[in-house]
Amino acid sequence: MHAEKVSPLAPDKFAELPQIEGVRLNAAEAGIKYTGRKDLAVLCFDEGTALAGVFTQSKCPSAPVDLCRRNLSGGSARLLVINSGNANAFTGVKGEQSVSETASAGANIIGCTPSEIFAASTGVIGEPLDASKITGRLPQMIAEARADGWRPVAEAMMTTDTFPKLATVSTELDGITVTINGIAKGAGMIAPDMATMLAFVVTDVPIEANVLQSLLNETAAGSFNSITVDTDTSTSDTLLAFATGTAGTRGVKSLADVSDPRIGSVREALFSVLKDLALQVVSDGEGASKLIEVTVTGADSSVSAKRIALSVANSPLVKTAVAGEDANWGRVVMAIGKAGEPADRDKLSIWFGDNRLAHLGERDPDYDEDIASAYMQQDKIVIRADVGVGDGQATVWGCDLTKEYVAINGDYRS
């Protein structure tokens, strides 16, 4: 299902992703759940493509997540198959058979081993996925895949999303331009624990799989693992990074060690793409009308700061206050207090934007309700809290909670 209304937080224009040598893409209608829209996509990779991945830590992972985890150790990829409308989660033996048939069919067409085939599914949990709807379309889709097919693939991944998520960054290695493209989907069931819903990045940087894995682990922490819509971690969270390595033919030397001094520019570019996609996901939170940024400083550690920040960002009372444009900073005090992390009540200070509302454990003497209320009318609300016990800090992003969220999820399966 596509939402009828586009999120008010949607970007003014979508990124136009350049072609990356070594990957071709395609999307098509398979009738998995939807009619009259594309719901199946493929990314086809040249030989020698390295990959890395992080996945949901849910104890009820989907069959595609299990497949990806098994195949990840091989370090190489030739095909990624993505479908929307059916998560192929909690589907038992039937789910395993479905991904196995998909992997075998893809391997036969590509001419590789099933261990180089990856799959990702998103949609309704508990419904068996008919593999024939996928395998029957693969031959033509792979044959007709093109280097410029990013936007249709991003659209085919959508479920309750109101807009496709795309991002791209270019940087230089050895004086040569390299590129990282990324696409993602996600709007609800977002409280990532290693990744978020579905997200895929592709680069032409020549990089060893283990080095790419190290970078992905690091950059996912401050991007996808720092957003939340509704506290619910998906069974299908999958973030995969693919490196075709084709920039090597243009003179870029391979990154084979995390200590390589050139690694910094790649890390920065990868983080930029992941953060861009993550913020697009949370900006498309189901029913969202406002983006919320929460920064906690003065915490016992960065881990403690993040837990406190998530407690604030996940609080239904904070989220509804933001939706109602109510500068109710007392709810932030509540959320900090319930986080179970060290905090000094009598040193606590809270800001909404540049407006300090509470200071040293009580209402700020210069607090102005009219100024605070006017600030709450903005599309992006920045909340900052200093908890007064140390040097730890962290930032997370969330969105408000509106009646539309209940409406969307009340009839999700219909």
FIDOVO-585739 format. One record per residue (C-alpha): residue number from 1; chain; x, y, z. Coordinates in Angstrom, 3 decimals, decimal comma, m for minus. Example, Ala and Ser with C-alpha at 12.3 -4.5 7.8 and 13.67 -1.06 7.14 Angstrom:
<rs>
+-----+-------+----------+----------+----------+
|   n | chain |       xx |       yy |       zz |
+-----+-------+----------+----------+----------+
|   1 |     A |   12,300 |   m4,500 |    7,800 |
|   2 |     A |   13,670 |   m1,060 |    7,140 |
+-----+-------+----------+----------+----------+
</rs>
This chain:
<rs>
+-----+-------+----------+----------+----------+
|   n | chain |       xx |       yy |       zz |
+-----+-------+----------+----------+----------+
|   1 |     A |    0,000 |    0,000 |    0,000 |
|   2 |     A |    1,188 |    3,497 |   m0,834 |
|   3 |     A |    0,042 |    6,319 |    1,406 |
|   4 |     A |   m2,359 |    8,710 |   m0,306 |
|   5 |     A |   m0,595 |   11,795 |    1,055 |
|   6 |     A |    3,115 |   12,561 |    0,794 |
|   7 |     A |    4,791 |   13,384 |    4,093 |
|   8 |     A |    5,087 |   17,143 |    4,690 |
|   9 |     A |    8,715 |   16,412 |    5,585 |
|  10 |     A |    9,511 |   14,894 |    2,177 |
|  11 |     A |   12,483 |   16,459 |    0,364 |
|  12 |     A |   11,715 |   19,189 |   m2,139 |
|  13 |     A |   13,404 |   17,109 |   m4,828 |
|  14 |     A |   14,810 |   13,614 |   m4,996 |
|  15 |     A |   18,482 |   12,905 |   m5,479 |
|  16 |     A |   19,453 |   11,841 |   m8,984 |
|  17 |     A |   21,804 |    8,913 |   m8,581 |
|  18 |     A |   24,600 |    8,584 |  m11,143 |
|  19 |     A |   25,458 |    5,319 |  m12,813 |
|  20 |     A |   27,989 |    3,106 |  m11,055 |
|  21 |     A |   29,962 |    0,747 |  m13,237 |
|  22 |     A |   29,443 |   m2,868 |  m12,244 |
|  23 |     A |   25,796 |   m2,724 |  m11,168 |
|  24 |     A |   22,584 |   m2,832 |  m13,192 |
|  25 |     A |   19,067 |   m2,476 |  m11,788 |
|  26 |     A |   15,469 |   m3,172 |  m12,695 |
|  27 |     A |   11,989 |   m3,129 |  m11,168 |
|  28 |     A |    8,741 |   m4,748 |  m12,257 |
|  29 |     A |    5,189 |   m5,621 |  m11,283 |
|  30 |     A |    4,951 |   m9,126 |   m9,832 |
|  31 |     A |    1,547 |   m8,978 |   m8,151 |
|  32 |     A |    2,930 |  m10,168 |   m4,825 |
|  33 |     A |    0,323 |   m8,112 |   m2,968 |
|  34 |     A |   m0,198 |   m4,890 |   m4,859 |
|  35 |     A |   m1,799 |   m4,298 |   m8,243 |
|  36 |     A |   m0,840 |   m1,617 |  m10,710 |
|  37 |     A |    2,568 |   m0,872 |   m9,195 |
|  38 |     A |    6,101 |   m2,257 |   m9,175 |
|  39 |     A |    6,841 |   m4,510 |   m6,217 |
|  40 |     A |    9,881 |   m6,537 |   m7,303 |
|  41 |     A |   13,406 |   m5,282 |   m7,929 |
|  42 |     A |   16,853 |   m6,635 |   m8,730 |
|  43 |     A |   20,406 |   m5,348 |   m8,457 |
|  44 |     A |   22,792 |   m7,313 |  m10,692 |
|  45 |     A |   26,517 |   m7,136 |   m9,957 |
|  46 |     A |   29,616 |   m7,913 |  m11,987 |
|  47 |     A |   31,989 |  m10,609 |  m10,803 |
|  48 |     A |   34,298 |   m9,490 |   m8,045 |
|  49 |     A |   31,719 |   m7,398 |   m6,172 |
|  50 |     A |   32,429 |   m7,417 |   m2,435 |
|  51 |     A |   29,745 |   m6,882 |    0,167 |
|  52 |     A |   29,059 |   m6,289 |    3,839 |
|  53 |     A |   25,856 |   m6,345 |    5,827 |
|  54 |     A |   24,167 |   m5,725 |    9,146 |
|  55 |     A |   20,798 |   m7,130 |   10,077 |
|  56 |     A |   18,001 |   m7,051 |   12,600 |
|  57 |     A |   18,776 |   m8,390 |   16,061 |
|  58 |     A |   15,160 |   m9,479 |   16,389 |
|  59 |     A |   14,796 |  m13,051 |   17,638 |
|  60 |     A |   12,135 |  m13,566 |   14,965 |
|  61 |     A |   14,112 |  m12,723 |   11,797 |
|  62 |     A |   12,695 |  m13,213 |    8,314 |
|  63 |     A |   13,764 |  m15,971 |    5,926 |
|  64 |     A |   15,605 |  m13,474 |    3,661 |
|  65 |     A |   17,596 |  m12,229 |    6,674 |
|  66 |     A |   18,627 |  m15,813 |    7,423 |
|  67 |     A |   19,694 |  m16,270 |    3,786 |
|  68 |     A |   21,753 |  m13,071 |    3,781 |
|  69 |     A |   23,463 |  m13,966 |    7,042 |
|  70 |     A |   24,452 |  m17,374 |    5,681 |
|  71 |     A |   25,787 |  m15,985 |    2,416 |
|  72 |     A |   27,525 |  m12,946 |    3,882 |
|  73 |     A |   30,591 |  m14,950 |    4,920 |
|  74 |     A |   31,368 |  m15,625 |    1,250 |
|  75 |     A |   32,169 |  m11,955 |    0,822 |
|  76 |     A |   30,920 |  m11,690 |   m2,772 |
|  77 |     A |   27,602 |  m10,909 |   m4,456 |
|  78 |     A |   26,137 |  m11,219 |   m7,953 |
|  79 |     A |   22,420 |  m10,569 |   m7,388 |
|  80 |     A |   20,099 |   m8,920 |   m4,879 |
|  81 |     A |   16,362 |   m9,621 |   m5,157 |
|  82 |     A |   13,963 |   m7,303 |   m3,312 |
|  83 |     A |   10,200 |   m7,554 |   m2,952 |
|  84 |     A |    7,574 |   m5,499 |   m1,148 |
|  85 |     A |    4,117 |   m6,478 |    0,069 |
|  86 |     A |    5,245 |   m9,629 |    1,872 |
|  87 |     A |    7,980 |   m9,805 |    4,534 |
|  88 |     A |    8,404 |  m13,590 |    4,255 |
|  89 |     A |    8,790 |  m13,537 |    8,045 |
|  90 |     A |    7,361 |  m16,103 |   10,458 |
|  91 |     A |    6,674 |  m18,368 |    7,510 |
|  92 |     A |    8,572 |  m21,465 |    8,708 |
|  93 |     A |    9,725 |  m24,083 |    6,209 |
|  94 |     A |    7,707 |  m22,422 |    3,435 |
|  95 |     A |    9,716 |  m19,243 |    3,909 |
|  96 |     A |   13,018 |  m21,079 |    3,678 |
|  97 |     A |   11,860 |  m22,882 |    0,549 |
|  98 |     A |   10,818 |  m19,590 |   m1,029 |
|  99 |     A |   14,214 |  m17,911 |   m0,572 |
| 100 |     A |   16,011 |  m21,108 |   m1,599 |
| 101 |     A |   14,042 |  m21,274 |   m4,854 |
| 102 |     A |   14,743 |  m17,603 |   m5,489 |
| 103 |     A |   18,477 |  m18,045 |   m4,866 |
| 104 |     A |   18,680 |  m21,127 |   m7,091 |
| 105 |     A |   16,788 |  m19,443 |   m9,921 |
| 106 |     A |   18,945 |  m16,334 |   m9,702 |
| 107 |     A |   22,150 |  m18,347 |   m9,644 |
| 108 |     A |   21,118 |  m20,310 |  m12,750 |
| 109 |     A |   20,366 |  m17,132 |  m14,676 |
| 110 |     A |   23,487 |  m15,251 |  m13,576 |
| 111 |     A |   25,779 |  m18,266 |  m13,772 |
| 112 |     A |   27,064 |  m18,246 |  m10,224 |
| 113 |     A |   26,545 |  m20,129 |   m6,979 |
| 114 |     A |   23,442 |  m19,631 |   m4,784 |
| 115 |     A |   25,772 |  m18,335 |   m2,059 |
| 116 |     A |   26,237 |  m15,163 |   m4,131 |
| 117 |     A |   22,513 |  m14,412 |   m4,230 |
| 118 |     A |   20,901 |  m12,149 |   m1,625 |
| 119 |     A |   17,269 |  m11,379 |   m0,903 |
| 120 |     A |   15,266 |   m8,835 |    1,067 |
| 121 |     A |   11,525 |   m8,675 |    1,671 |
| 122 |     A |    9,247 |   m6,148 |    3,338 |
| 123 |     A |    5,543 |   m6,115 |    4,027 |
| 124 |     A |    3,045 |   m8,228 |    5,938 |
| 125 |     A |    4,427 |  m10,752 |    8,452 |
| 126 |     A |    3,113 |  m14,328 |    8,552 |
| 127 |     A |    1,955 |  m14,696 |    4,940 |
| 128 |     A |    3,737 |  m17,339 |    2,794 |
| 129 |     A |    5,550 |  m15,843 |   m0,191 |
| 130 |     A |    4,900 |  m17,541 |   m3,527 |
| 131 |     A |    8,396 |  m17,813 |   m5,024 |
| 132 |     A |    7,012 |  m18,435 |   m8,517 |
| 133 |     A |    5,844 |  m14,816 |   m8,670 |
| 134 |     A |    9,503 |  m13,848 |   m8,288 |
| 135 |     A |   11,335 |  m16,568 |  m10,203 |
| 136 |     A |    9,006 |  m16,220 |  m13,172 |
| 137 |     A |    9,991 |  m12,591 |  m13,592 |
| 138 |     A |   13,729 |  m12,874 |  m12,932 |
| 139 |     A |   14,974 |  m13,902 |  m16,423 |
| 140 |     A |   13,506 |  m10,856 |  m18,168 |
| 141 |     A |   14,278 |   m8,488 |  m15,305 |
| 142 |     A |   17,935 |   m9,494 |  m15,202 |
| 143 |     A |   18,276 |   m9,392 |  m18,969 |
| 144 |     A |   16,800 |   m5,889 |  m19,143 |
| 145 |     A |   18,534 |   m4,432 |  m16,057 |
| 146 |     A |   20,094 |   m1,000 |  m16,629 |
| 147 |     A |   22,695 |    1,125 |  m14,908 |
| 148 |     A |   20,242 |    4,020 |  m14,433 |
| 149 |     A |   17,406 |    2,191 |  m12,686 |
| 150 |     A |   17,809 |    3,550 |   m9,147 |
| 151 |     A |   14,538 |    5,494 |   m8,778 |
| 152 |     A |   12,209 |    2,656 |   m9,923 |
| 153 |     A |   13,931 |    0,240 |   m7,542 |
| 154 |     A |   13,533 |    2,655 |   m4,621 |
| 155 |     A |    9,841 |    3,003 |   m5,477 |
| 156 |     A |    9,327 |   m0,756 |   m5,798 |
| 157 |     A |   10,587 |   m1,211 |   m2,206 |
| 158 |     A |    7,937 |    1,079 |   m0,718 |
| 159 |     A |    5,120 |   m0,120 |    1,547 |
| 160 |     A |    3,608 |    2,604 |    3,756 |
| 161 |     A |    6,341 |    4,970 |    2,589 |
| 162 |     A |    5,058 |    8,156 |    1,009 |
| 163 |     A |    8,221 |    8,858 |   m0,994 |
| 164 |     A |   11,285 |    6,948 |   m2,246 |
| 165 |     A |   14,556 |    7,435 |   m0,364 |
| 166 |     A |   17,688 |    8,068 |   m2,439 |
| 167 |     A |   21,113 |    9,541 |   m1,650 |
| 168 |     A |   24,498 |    9,849 |   m3,333 |
| 169 |     A |   27,934 |   11,197 |   m2,435 |
| 170 |     A |   31,143 |   11,424 |   m4,442 |
| 171 |     A |   34,659 |   11,764 |   m3,077 |
| 172 |     A |   38,206 |   11,340 |   m4,321 |
| 173 |     A |   40,665 |    8,483 |   m3,861 |
| 174 |     A |   44,110 |    8,658 |   m5,422 |
| 175 |     A |   42,921 |   11,774 |   m7,268 |
| 176 |     A |   40,069 |    9,881 |   m8,913 |
| 177 |     A |   36,354 |   10,436 |   m8,286 |
| 178 |     A |   34,498 |    7,541 |   m6,657 |
| 179 |     A |   30,800 |    7,339 |   m5,859 |
| 180 |     A |   28,498 |    5,866 |   m3,222 |
| 181 |     A |   24,783 |    5,527 |   m4,051 |
| 182 |     A |   22,122 |    4,500 |   m1,570 |
| 183 |     A |   18,417 |    3,666 |   m1,466 |
| 184 |     A |   16,199 |    2,772 |    1,475 |
| 185 |     A |   12,627 |    2,143 |    2,498 |
| 186 |     A |   10,956 |    2,534 |    5,843 |
| 187 |     A |    8,185 |    4,492 |    7,526 |
| 188 |     A |    6,889 |    2,337 |   10,386 |
| 189 |     A |    8,177 |   m0,455 |   12,630 |
| 190 |     A |   11,309 |    1,650 |   12,971 |
| 191 |     A |   13,562 |    1,279 |   15,995 |
| 192 |     A |   16,562 |   m0,215 |   14,236 |
| 193 |     A |   18,865 |   m2,645 |   15,963 |
| 194 |     A |   21,758 |   m2,988 |   13,464 |
| 195 |     A |   19,918 |   m1,633 |   10,390 |
| 196 |     A |   16,553 |   m0,244 |    9,392 |
| 197 |     A |   13,944 |   m1,960 |    7,309 |
| 198 |     A |   15,688 |   m2,207 |    3,935 |
| 199 |     A |   18,678 |   m0,122 |    2,833 |
| 200 |     A |   21,265 |   m0,777 |    0,134 |
| 201 |     A |   24,372 |    1,141 |   m0,839 |
| 202 |     A |   26,631 |    0,527 |   m3,811 |
| 203 |     A |   30,070 |    1,987 |   m4,523 |
| 204 |     A |   32,740 |    1,596 |   m7,182 |
| 205 |     A |   35,513 |    1,798 |   m4,566 |
| 206 |     A |   37,826 |   m1,243 |   m4,662 |
| 207 |     A |   37,677 |   m2,429 |   m1,061 |
| 208 |     A |   38,040 |   m5,789 |    0,647 |
| 209 |     A |   34,867 |   m7,236 |    2,164 |
| 210 |     A |   36,238 |   m7,289 |    5,713 |
| 211 |     A |   37,248 |   m3,620 |    5,509 |
| 212 |     A |   33,842 |   m2,686 |    4,112 |
| 213 |     A |   32,201 |   m4,633 |    6,940 |
| 214 |     A |   34,182 |   m2,687 |    9,525 |
| 215 |     A |   33,142 |    0,631 |    7,955 |
| 216 |     A |   29,497 |   m0,426 |    7,726 |
| 217 |     A |   29,371 |   m1,469 |   11,386 |
| 218 |     A |   30,840 |    1,867 |   12,403 |
| 219 |     A |   28,714 |    4,120 |   10,213 |
| 220 |     A |   25,439 |    2,307 |   10,872 |
| 221 |     A |   25,743 |    3,085 |   14,576 |
| 222 |     A |   25,406 |    6,836 |   14,185 |
| 223 |     A |   22,909 |    6,748 |   11,320 |
| 224 |     A |   20,350 |    3,963 |   11,036 |
| 225 |     A |   20,860 |    2,834 |   14,626 |
| 226 |     A |   20,177 |    6,377 |   15,819 |
| 227 |     A |   16,644 |    6,801 |   14,488 |
| 228 |     A |   13,266 |    5,754 |   15,835 |
| 229 |     A |    9,657 |    6,136 |   14,751 |
| 230 |     A |    7,694 |    3,862 |   17,066 |
| 231 |     A |   10,142 |    1,749 |   19,176 |
| 232 |     A |    9,406 |   m1,386 |   17,124 |
| 233 |     A |   12,350 |   m3,282 |   15,630 |
| 234 |     A |   11,484 |   m4,983 |   12,341 |
| 235 |     A |   11,927 |   m8,690 |   11,656 |
| 236 |     A |   13,341 |   m7,693 |    8,271 |
| 237 |     A |   15,967 |   m5,015 |    9,009 |
| 238 |     A |   18,635 |   m5,401 |    6,337 |
| 239 |     A |   21,436 |   m3,032 |    5,401 |
| 240 |     A |   23,764 |   m4,246 |    2,662 |
| 241 |     A |   26,753 |   m2,463 |    1,139 |
| 242 |     A |   28,169 |   m3,580 |   m2,192 |
| 243 |     A |   31,516 |   m2,570 |   m3,695 |
| 244 |     A |   31,916 |   m3,320 |   m7,390 |
| 245 |     A |   35,551 |   m2,189 |   m7,269 |
| 246 |     A |   35,392 |   m0,851 |  m10,814 |
| 247 |     A |   37,202 |    2,357 |   m9,861 |
| 248 |     A |   40,246 |    0,104 |   m9,693 |
| 249 |     A |   40,347 |    0,056 |  m13,480 |
| 250 |     A |   40,686 |    3,848 |  m13,369 |
| 251 |     A |   43,712 |    3,718 |  m11,106 |
| 252 |     A |   42,306 |    3,562 |   m7,559 |
| 253 |     A |   44,322 |    1,178 |   m5,423 |
| 254 |     A |   42,392 |   m1,344 |   m3,334 |
| 255 |     A |   41,582 |   m0,612 |    0,292 |
| 256 |     A |   42,728 |   m3,785 |    1,953 |
| 257 |     A |   43,301 |   m2,604 |    5,527 |
| 258 |     A |   41,316 |   m0,445 |    7,939 |
| 259 |     A |   44,549 |    1,367 |    8,806 |
| 260 |     A |   44,916 |    2,648 |    5,224 |
| 261 |     A |   45,131 |    6,462 |    5,541 |
| 262 |     A |   42,709 |    6,823 |    2,612 |
| 263 |     A |   39,957 |    5,103 |    4,557 |
| 264 |     A |   38,814 |    8,333 |    6,211 |
| 265 |     A |   37,314 |    9,842 |    3,065 |
| 266 |     A |   35,404 |    6,643 |    2,313 |
| 267 |     A |   34,132 |    6,447 |    5,890 |
| 268 |     A |   32,945 |   10,045 |    5,730 |
| 269 |     A |   31,192 |    9,538 |    2,384 |
| 270 |     A |   29,532 |    6,302 |    3,512 |
| 271 |     A |   28,302 |    7,891 |    6,734 |
| 272 |     A |   26,942 |   10,841 |    4,783 |
| 273 |     A |   24,856 |    8,551 |    2,558 |
| 274 |     A |   23,601 |    6,426 |    5,458 |
| 275 |     A |   22,675 |    9,441 |    7,589 |
| 276 |     A |   20,885 |   11,059 |    4,646 |
| 277 |     A |   18,833 |    7,898 |    4,076 |
| 278 |     A |   18,167 |    7,429 |    7,798 |
| 279 |     A |   16,812 |   10,955 |    8,164 |
| 280 |     A |   14,628 |   10,455 |    5,095 |
| 281 |     A |   13,200 |    7,319 |    6,723 |
| 282 |     A |   12,351 |    9,074 |    9,982 |
| 283 |     A |   10,998 |   12,079 |    8,055 |
| 284 |     A |    8,568 |    9,643 |    6,426 |
| 285 |     A |    7,495 |    8,190 |    9,767 |
| 286 |     A |    3,922 |    7,019 |    9,469 |
| 287 |     A |    1,690 |   10,035 |    9,979 |
| 288 |     A |    4,633 |   12,258 |   10,906 |
| 289 |     A |    4,308 |   16,021 |   10,677 |
| 290 |     A |    7,524 |   16,982 |   12,476 |
| 291 |     A |   11,088 |   15,713 |   12,646 |
| 292 |     A |   12,536 |   15,534 |   16,169 |
| 293 |     A |   16,258 |   15,711 |   16,937 |
| 294 |     A |   17,288 |   14,835 |   20,479 |
| 295 |     A |   20,802 |   15,515 |   21,755 |
| 296 |     A |   21,882 |   14,512 |   25,238 |
| 297 |     A |   25,086 |   15,898 |   26,737 |
| 298 |     A |   26,705 |   15,620 |   30,163 |
| 299 |     A |   25,955 |   11,912 |   30,422 |
| 300 |     A |   28,001 |    9,207 |   32,105 |
| 301 |     A |   29,045 |    7,808 |   28,692 |
| 302 |     A |   28,047 |    7,997 |   25,045 |
| 303 |     A |   26,112 |    4,746 |   25,483 |
| 304 |     A |   24,221 |    6,199 |   28,429 |
| 305 |     A |   23,571 |    9,412 |   26,492 |
| 306 |     A |   22,066 |    7,452 |   23,603 |
| 307 |     A |   19,787 |    5,477 |   25,914 |
| 308 |     A |   18,514 |    8,690 |   27,469 |
| 309 |     A |   18,056 |   10,317 |   24,061 |
| 310 |     A |   16,076 |    7,315 |   22,812 |
| 311 |     A |   13,929 |    7,419 |   25,939 |
| 312 |     A |   13,001 |   10,999 |   25,033 |
| 313 |     A |   12,546 |   10,354 |   21,316 |
| 314 |     A |   10,435 |    7,235 |   21,928 |
| 315 |     A |    8,182 |    8,720 |   24,600 |
| 316 |     A |    4,568 |    8,813 |   23,344 |
| 317 |     A |    3,974 |   11,822 |   25,591 |
| 318 |     A |    6,914 |   13,750 |   24,151 |
| 319 |     A |    5,939 |   12,774 |   20,613 |
| 320 |     A |    2,299 |   13,810 |   21,039 |
| 321 |     A |    3,321 |   17,094 |   22,683 |
| 322 |     A |    5,433 |   17,862 |   19,618 |
| 323 |     A |    2,514 |   16,920 |   17,348 |
| 324 |     A |    0,287 |   19,301 |   19,283 |
| 325 |     A |    2,962 |   22,022 |   19,227 |
| 326 |     A |    2,941 |   22,058 |   23,035 |
| 327 |     A |    6,263 |   23,102 |   24,633 |
| 328 |     A |    5,717 |   20,669 |   27,501 |
| 329 |     A |    9,310 |   20,251 |   28,668 |
| 330 |     A |    8,072 |   18,427 |   31,762 |
| 331 |     A |    7,574 |   15,391 |   29,547 |
| 332 |     A |   11,254 |   15,530 |   28,624 |
| 333 |     A |   12,092 |   15,537 |   32,351 |
| 334 |     A |    9,890 |   12,460 |   32,728 |
| 335 |     A |   11,540 |   10,622 |   29,836 |
| 336 |     A |   15,033 |   11,356 |   31,153 |
| 337 |     A |   14,055 |   10,169 |   34,605 |
| 338 |     A |   12,619 |    6,862 |   33,413 |
| 339 |     A |   15,621 |    5,984 |   31,218 |
| 340 |     A |   17,374 |    4,218 |   34,092 |
| 341 |     A |   20,656 |    6,001 |   33,363 |
| 342 |     A |   22,727 |    8,274 |   35,648 |
| 343 |     A |   21,382 |   11,846 |   35,702 |
| 344 |     A |   21,508 |   14,652 |   38,248 |
| 345 |     A |   18,063 |   16,176 |   38,680 |
| 346 |     A |   19,482 |   19,334 |   40,236 |
| 347 |     A |   21,919 |   19,939 |   37,367 |
| 348 |     A |   19,499 |   19,116 |   34,555 |
| 349 |     A |   19,021 |   21,715 |   31,799 |
| 350 |     A |   16,707 |   21,461 |   28,782 |
| 351 |     A |   16,527 |   23,419 |   25,520 |
| 352 |     A |   13,977 |   23,481 |   22,721 |
| 353 |     A |   16,000 |   24,935 |   19,867 |
| 354 |     A |   17,945 |   27,894 |   21,291 |
| 355 |     A |   15,374 |   28,394 |   24,044 |
| 356 |     A |   16,513 |   27,164 |   27,450 |
| 357 |     A |   13,373 |   26,092 |   29,267 |
| 358 |     A |   14,805 |   24,411 |   32,355 |
| 359 |     A |   18,071 |   25,019 |   34,178 |
| 360 |     A |   19,738 |   23,469 |   37,212 |
| 361 |     A |   16,758 |   21,362 |   38,146 |
| 362 |     A |   13,947 |   23,898 |   37,753 |
| 363 |     A |   12,194 |   26,110 |   35,239 |
| 364 |     A |   14,553 |   28,641 |   33,682 |
| 365 |     A |   13,982 |   32,094 |   35,231 |
| 366 |     A |   13,872 |   33,585 |   31,712 |
| 367 |     A |   11,375 |   31,024 |   30,400 |
| 368 |     A |    8,852 |   32,564 |   27,995 |
| 369 |     A |    5,842 |   30,434 |   27,083 |
| 370 |     A |    5,015 |   32,466 |   23,981 |
| 371 |     A |    8,536 |   32,103 |   22,552 |
| 372 |     A |    8,606 |   28,378 |   23,309 |
| 373 |     A |    5,167 |   27,846 |   21,741 |
| 374 |     A |    6,169 |   29,754 |   18,618 |
| 375 |     A |    9,230 |   27,528 |   18,231 |
| 376 |     A |    7,074 |   24,385 |   18,380 |
| 377 |     A |    5,354 |   25,411 |   15,136 |
| 378 |     A |    8,469 |   24,562 |   13,108 |
| 379 |     A |    8,771 |   21,374 |   11,029 |
| 380 |     A |   11,958 |   20,327 |   12,849 |
| 381 |     A |   12,092 |   20,376 |   16,639 |
| 382 |     A |   15,514 |   20,183 |   18,292 |
| 383 |     A |   15,514 |   19,058 |   21,917 |
| 384 |     A |   18,716 |   19,178 |   23,939 |
| 385 |     A |   19,273 |   18,062 |   27,502 |
| 386 |     A |   22,361 |   18,198 |   29,691 |
| 387 |     A |   22,078 |   15,669 |   32,509 |
| 388 |     A |   25,055 |   16,944 |   34,492 |
| 389 |     A |   27,040 |   13,827 |   35,356 |
| 390 |     A |   29,840 |   13,448 |   32,773 |
| 391 |     A |   31,082 |   14,047 |   29,247 |
| 392 |     A |   29,012 |   11,515 |   27,278 |
| 393 |     A |   26,871 |   12,757 |   24,435 |
| 394 |     A |   24,716 |   11,349 |   21,633 |
| 395 |     A |   22,142 |   12,452 |   19,076 |
| 396 |     A |   19,143 |   10,511 |   17,806 |
| 397 |     A |   16,305 |   11,402 |   15,468 |
| 398 |     A |   12,606 |   10,631 |   15,663 |
| 399 |     A |    9,240 |   12,063 |   14,660 |
| 400 |     A |    5,995 |   13,101 |   16,268 |
| 401 |     A |    3,009 |   10,834 |   16,891 |
| 402 |     A |   m0,254 |   11,796 |   15,210 |
| 403 |     A |   m3,712 |   10,280 |   14,765 |
| 404 |     A |   m2,645 |    9,350 |   11,245 |
| 405 |     A |   m0,173 |    6,778 |   12,653 |
| 406 |     A |   m3,065 |    4,945 |   14,318 |
| 407 |     A |   m5,141 |    5,141 |   11,128 |
| 408 |     A |   m2,339 |    3,721 |    8,966 |
| 409 |     A |   m1,584 |    0,814 |   11,281 |
| 410 |     A |   m5,184 |    0,112 |   12,189 |
| 411 |     A |   m5,868 |   m1,085 |    8,637 |
| 412 |     A |   m2,359 |   m2,082 |    7,490 |
| 413 |     A |   m3,406 |   m5,548 |    6,265 |
| 414 |     A |   m6,588 |   m4,425 |    4,516 |
+-----+-------+----------+----------+----------+
</rs>
